[in-house]
Amino acid sequence: MADKKPSEGEPIIIKKYANRRLYNTATSSYVTLDYLSQMVKDGDEFVVNDAKTGEDITRQVLTHIIVEEESKGTNLLPISFLRHLISFYGDSLQAVVPNYLEQTMQSFATNQETLRKTMEDALGGFNPFGQFEEVSKQNMAMFENAMKMFTPFLPEGEGTAAPTPGTAPGAKDGADMDDMRAKLEAMQKQLDSLSGGEK
């Protein structure tokens, strides 16, 4: 029996077989969870049915997609939220939670563009992460400067140049100390500027 193509406005039927393979009846091809995840992002409606029993298992498959995304490091669900969610299973408020979460997420999705614009306006059009990147760069520069300070103590050939012929050892040691003091003062100025201005 040939697969029935969904009419316009009807969800695409995905069949899940015992071997866990997913079959898209609209394209007559096997698909993956990543494919279904992209369908969700694209706004394509689909229903997943058990190929043997015909049972609607869309909820389980969508939950599986979330678990896969979370395992990739895309942590969208805070641990506290997960703990609260688990605690509601079997609770007297269990019947209320799904509708509340659905309405809340729907409201957020409806207003997401307004939310983005509000955040941009509040931040003056700047990318908030840009400031973090700048601070990170400054911290890295300070770290590199700190590492350079200790290079005079490394064995010769491991980050320091050999003494210049004709230069007295005492003179070089004094120059090294002056250089270290200058670097320490520069680092202190950087620390002062990060903490609210030079003192």
Beta strands, then each sheet from edge to edge (+ up, - down):
strand 1: 12-16
strand 2: 22-24
strand 3: 29-31
strand 4: 46-50
sheet 1: 3+ 2- 1+ 4+
end
